[in-house]
Amino acid sequence: MLAGITTFMTMAYVLAVQPAAICGFGPDPVFTDVNGLVISKSALLVMCALVSGAITLFMGLYANLPLAAADGPVHGVGADTELVLKLLH
């Protein structure tokens, strides 16, 4: 039970912090990339959730390990932003 709660809280923390770390912690909920594309924190939240879900499924189904995985702030900045940019184009 404690392990499940700990895993849930860790994953919820990643979903709460990751979009803010990319967009900035200010009141502005969007940022504009170098190409002029406006990306919102909500789009980054959805992509972070999808990437975390895909990684967790991969760990369970392919690697056969009972681990929940998410992209961290260092690795996720590039991965999430890249996915959002590709989906919005």
N, C-alpha and C positions, 0 to 999 in steps of 0.2 A: 504494500500500500504506500509506504513512504517513498519507494523508488518511483512509482507512478506519479505521485504528486511532485516529486523533484523534477522528473522529466518534463511534466506539463509546465511547471513554472519556468524552467529553463527555455523551453520552446516559446512560451508566451513572452518572455523577456526579449528574445531575439526578434520576434515580430513587432514588439513595441519600440525597440531601440534602432533596429536596422534602417528603416526609412528615415528616421530623424537624423541618423548619422550621415546619411547620404545627402539629404536635402538641407541639413543644418538644423540646429535646435531652436531657431527663431520662430516668430509667429507666422512667417510666410509658408504656406503649405505646398508650394511648388518651387521648382528651379528650372532654369533654362540652360540647356547644354550648349556646346560650342556651335552646333548647327542651327540653333534657334528653336529647337523643339522644347516645348514646355512639358515637364514631367511632374506629376503630383505625388505626394506622399502615399495617397491611397493606391496608386498604380504600383508603387514600389512595395507596399505592404502585400498586395495580391501576389506579385512575383516572388517575394520572399517566402510566402506561404506555399506557393506551388513548387518552388525549388526545394524547400525543406521537406515537403511531402514526397517529392520524387526521390530525393536522396535517401530518406527513411525507407521507402519502399524498396529501393535498390539494395540497401543494407539488409533488409529482411528477406527478400526473395532471392537475390543473387548470391550475396555473401553469406547468407544464413546466420547472421549475427543479430541479436536482440538489441539493437542500438537505434536511438533516434538521433538524427544528424541534421544540422542546419548550417547554412553558410554564415560564418562569423563576420564581424564588421570589417576585417581586413580583406578577406577573400570575397565577401559578398558585394562590396562596392562595385567591383568590375563585373561580376556575374549578373547581378540584378539589373544594373543599369544597361548592360548589353542586351539582356532579354527584353527589357521594356522598350528600348530603342528599336529592336528588330520587330516587335509586335506592333508598334505604333506606325511603322513605315509601310 
